[in-house]
Amino acid sequence: MTEFLATDEGTEKKLSWEAFIKQEVLNFLIQHNLQSINVDDGAGKKGVIKRTAKGDYSVQITSNEIL
């Protein structure tokens, strides 16, 4: 699954799953002051972000690909 992010010029920019988790989902977690968040695209890709005791963020990204 490829996400698309609209830019100011109206063009679309492809955003990889990893970039989506590390940017959009992380920003959402921070803005809403959440401790953790799980994201699943329904096609085998998953992402988990958790706030550590030190205040850092732990990011886990998994994918299931057919070769």
C-alpha positions in Angstrom: 0.0 0.0 0.0 1.4 3.4 -1.0 0.0 6.5 0.7 -0.2 9.7 -1.2 0.5 13.1 0.4 -0.9 16.2 -1.2 1.6 19.1 -1.5 1.0 22.8 -1.7 1.4 22.7 -5.5 -1.5 20.3 -5.8 0.7 17.4 -6.9 0.9 14.1 -5.2 4.0 12.7 -3.6 4.4 9.0 -2.8 5.0 8.3 0.8 6.3 4.9 1.8 4.8 2.9 4.6 8.0 3.5 6.7 7.9 7.2 6.1 4.1 7.3 6.9 4.7 5.7 10.3 7.7 7.8 11.2 6.1 11.1 10.1 2.4 11.1 10.0 1.6 8.6 12.7 4.4 9.8 15.0 3.1 13.4 14.7 -0.4 12.2 15.5 0.8 10.4 18.6 2.7 13.5 19.8 -0.1 15.9 19.1 -2.6 13.8 21.0 -0.2 13.0 23.8 -0.7 9.3 23.4 1.6 6.6 25.0 1.4 4.2 22.1 -0.3 3.6 18.8 -0.8 0.5 16.5 -1.4 0.9 12.8 -2.4 -1.9 10.4 -3.1 -1.5 6.7 -5.0 -4.8 6.5 -2.5 -6.2 3.9 0.2 -7.3 6.2 2.0 -4.1 7.0 2.0 -3.0 10.6 3.5 -0.2 12.7 3.8 0.3 16.4 5.1 3.4 18.1 5.5 3.6 21.9 6.8 6.3 24.2 9.6 4.9 26.4 10.1 5.8 30.1 12.9 8.2 29.1 10.5 10.1 26.8 12.0 8.6 23.5 9.9 6.9 20.9 10.3 3.3 20.0 9.2 2.4 16.4 8.5 -1.1 15.1 7.6 -1.6 11.4 6.7 -5.0 9.9 5.6 -6.0 6.5 4.4 -9.2 4.8 5.5 -9.4 1.2 4.8 -12.1 -1.4 7.9 -12.8 -3.6 
